[in-house]
Amino acid sequence: MPYIKRRQRKLYVNIVPLVDVLTVLLFFFIVTMQFKEIKVLNITMPEIKTAGINQIDEQILIAIDASGGLFYNGISVSNQQLSEALIATSKMKDDLSILIMADEATELKVITEVMDLCRNNQFNKIRLQSR
């Protein structure tokens, strides 16, 4: 009785369903991902119609809330502490730009005092954030 040899099928992995599943997962993660905005405070920025887009890599962020409270890179500080922080930063690197984010209800006096502190410490690249 002769034996009939059967050809064995080659084993392979079908990658089309794998790619489909990965595409669905990738789409799911992209849709459900929460994009985080950089906000220091709950402040309402004043709106400027003619504002342009600036791209600056390194900067110091100073925020001022509606009551005049100061924040240096997200940390609550007093006027004296802000001055000391600016002095220390200017000794390390003096070509940084400063971004001032002030609530629209902030008094102009507080903003100009912060700008004077910056200029007194040799920071001349000062920008104001708007919406």
C-alpha positions in Angstrom: 0.0 0.0 0.0 1.7 3.1 -1.2 1.7 6.2 1.0 0.6 9.3 -0.7 2.6 12.3 0.5 0.5 15.3 1.1 2.1 18.7 0.5 2.2 20.6 3.7 0.9 24.1 3.5 3.4 26.8 4.4 2.6 28.6 7.6 2.3 32.3 7.5 1.0 35.2 9.5 -1.5 37.4 7.8 -0.6 40.9 8.8 -3.6 42.7 7.2 -5.8 42.2 10.3 -3.0 43.2 12.5 -2.5 46.5 10.6 -6.3 47.1 10.8 -6.3 46.6 14.6 -3.3 48.8 15.1 -4.8 51.6 12.9 -8.0 51.5 14.9 -6.1 51.7 18.2 -3.9 54.5 16.9 -7.0 56.4 15.8 -8.7 55.8 19.2 -5.7 57.1 21.2 -5.4 60.2 19.0 -9.0 61.1 19.3 -9.1 60.5 23.1 -5.8 62.2 23.9 -6.2 65.4 25.9 -4.0 68.3 24.7 -2.7 70.3 27.6 -2.5 74.0 27.3 0.1 75.9 29.2 -1.7 78.0 31.6 -0.4 79.4 34.9 -3.6 80.9 36.2 -7.2 81.2 35.5 -6.9 84.6 33.8 -8.7 86.1 30.9 -6.3 87.5 28.4 -7.1 90.8 26.6 -7.9 90.3 22.9 -5.8 92.0 20.3 -7.1 91.9 16.7 -3.7 92.7 15.1 -1.5 90.3 17.2 1.0 88.3 15.3 2.6 84.9 16.0 5.9 84.9 17.8 8.1 81.8 18.1 10.7 82.1 20.9 12.3 79.0 22.3 13.5 80.0 25.7 11.6 82.5 27.8 10.7 83.5 31.3 7.0 83.4 32.0 5.6 86.1 34.4 1.9 85.9 35.1 -0.3 88.5 36.8 -3.7 87.7 38.1 -6.7 90.1 38.4 -5.8 91.0 42.0 -2.2 91.8 41.1 -0.6 88.5 42.3 2.7 87.6 40.6 3.7 84.2 39.3 7.3 83.5 38.1 7.3 80.4 35.8 4.1 79.1 37.5 5.3 79.8 41.1 3.6 82.4 43.2 6.1 85.1 44.2 6.1 88.6 45.8 7.6 91.7 44.2 10.8 91.2 46.2 11.0 87.5 45.3 10.4 88.3 41.6 13.2 90.9 41.7 15.6 88.3 43.3 14.6 85.7 40.7 15.2 88.0 37.8 18.6 89.0 39.2 19.6 85.4 39.6 18.4 84.6 36.1 20.2 87.5 34.5 23.5 86.4 36.0 23.1 83.0 34.4 21.6 84.1 31.0 20.8 87.6 30.1 19.5 87.2 26.5 16.2 85.5 27.5 12.9 87.0 26.5 10.2 87.6 29.0 6.5 86.8 28.4 4.1 88.7 30.6 0.6 87.2 30.9 -1.7 89.6 32.7 -5.5 89.2 33.3 -7.5 91.8 31.4 -8.7 93.3 34.7 -5.1 93.8 35.9 -4.2 97.4 36.6 -1.7 99.0 34.2 0.4 100.1 37.1 1.2 96.5 38.1 2.2 95.6 34.5 4.5 98.6 34.2 6.1 97.8 37.6 6.9 94.3 36.4 8.2 95.6 33.1 10.4 98.0 35.0 11.8 95.2 37.2 12.6 93.3 34.0 14.4 96.2 32.4 16.3 97.0 35.6 17.7 93.5 35.4 18.8 93.9 31.7 15.9 92.0 30.2 14.9 94.1 27.2 13.0 91.5 25.2 9.6 91.8 26.9 6.4 90.6 25.3 2.8 90.8 26.4 0.5 87.7 25.9 -3.0 88.3 24.4 -5.7 86.1 23.0 
